[in-house]
Amino acid sequence: QVQLVESGGGLVQPGGSLRLSCATSGIIFSSSNMFWYRQAPGKQREFVAVMSKGGITSYANAVKGRFTISRDNAKITVYLQMNSLKPEDTAVYYCNAQIGVSTYWGQGTQVTVSS
């Protein structure tokens, strides 16, 4: 059974930082491309960042230079370090694993940026 469990969300002031984690089980993590997406209220889910199984990263323009995705294959966990947070970063953040034609989602973790 595949499980992706996000953690690390919360309430933070503008300019602050958070680190999200996504612990996985039931997948061949080292063979998976790992993504972070987010969905703000009333908006569609959008791409945030990806780290391929080979370690190549890509980011949405809105977060480039502020967010960093990383992975620990030994801990089968992917991370999203978020710095210089803005109110417009407020959303539910989802972890996603893609292996071949299969895709798996976590349940999401809420990030709220507000003073």
C-alpha positions in Angstrom: 0.0 0.0 0.0 1.4 3.3 -1.1 1.4 6.2 1.4 2.7 9.7 1.2 2.4 11.7 4.4 3.1 15.4 4.4 4.0 17.3 7.6 5.5 20.6 8.6 2.8 23.0 7.6 1.5 25.8 9.8 1.0 29.5 10.4 4.0 31.7 9.7 4.5 35.4 9.3 5.5 37.0 6.0 9.2 36.6 5.5 9.3 33.5 7.6 10.4 30.0 6.7 8.9 26.5 6.9 10.2 23.1 6.0 7.7 20.6 4.6 8.4 16.8 4.7 6.8 14.0 2.8 7.4 10.6 4.2 6.7 7.8 1.8 6.1 4.0 1.9 5.1 1.4 -0.5 7.0 2.9 -3.5 10.4 2.4 -5.0 11.4 5.9 -3.8 14.8 6.0 -5.6 13.0 5.3 -8.9 10.4 8.0 -8.4 10.2 11.6 -9.6 9.0 13.6 -6.6 6.9 16.7 -6.8 5.3 19.4 -4.7 2.1 21.0 -5.7 -0.2 23.5 -4.0 -3.8 24.6 -4.1 -5.0 27.9 -2.8 -8.7 28.5 -1.9 -10.7 28.9 -5.1 -7.8 28.1 -7.3 -6.6 25.1 -9.3 -3.8 22.9 -8.0 -0.5 24.1 -9.3 3.0 22.8 -9.7 5.6 24.1 -7.2 8.7 22.0 -7.6 10.1 18.7 -8.8 13.2 16.6 -8.1 13.8 13.8 -10.5 15.1 10.4 -9.5 18.4 11.6 -10.9 18.4 14.7 -8.7 17.4 17.3 -11.4 15.3 20.1 -10.0 12.8 22.5 -11.5 10.7 25.2 -9.9 7.6 27.3 -10.6 8.6 30.9 -11.4 6.6 32.1 -8.4 8.9 30.2 -5.9 12.2 30.2 -7.7 15.0 31.5 -5.5 12.9 31.1 -2.3 12.0 27.4 -2.2 14.3 24.4 -2.3 13.3 20.8 -2.9 15.5 18.0 -1.7 15.2 14.3 -1.1 16.8 11.7 1.1 16.6 8.3 -0.5 17.8 6.5 2.7 14.9 8.1 4.6 12.5 7.8 1.6 11.5 11.3 2.2 11.2 14.5 0.1 11.5 18.0 1.6 10.5 21.5 0.6 12.4 24.3 2.3 10.4 27.5 2.0 12.0 30.8 2.7 10.9 34.4 2.4 7.3 33.3 2.5 4.6 35.6 1.2 0.8 35.7 1.8 0.3 34.4 -1.7 2.1 31.2 -0.7 -0.9 30.3 1.5 -2.2 27.0 0.2 -2.5 23.3 0.9 0.7 21.7 -0.2 0.7 18.2 -1.7 3.4 15.7 -2.2 3.2 13.7 -5.4 5.2 10.7 -6.6 5.4 9.6 -10.2 6.8 6.3 -11.2 6.3 5.4 -14.9 2.6 5.8 -15.6 1.6 5.7 -11.9 1.1 8.7 -9.8 0.4 9.0 -6.1 -0.7 11.9 -3.8 -0.5 12.7 -0.2 -3.3 14.2 1.8 -1.8 17.7 2.0 -0.6 20.0 4.7 -1.9 23.6 5.2 0.5 26.5 5.0 -0.8 29.9 6.0 1.3 33.0 5.7 -0.2 35.9 7.6 0.7 38.6 10.1 
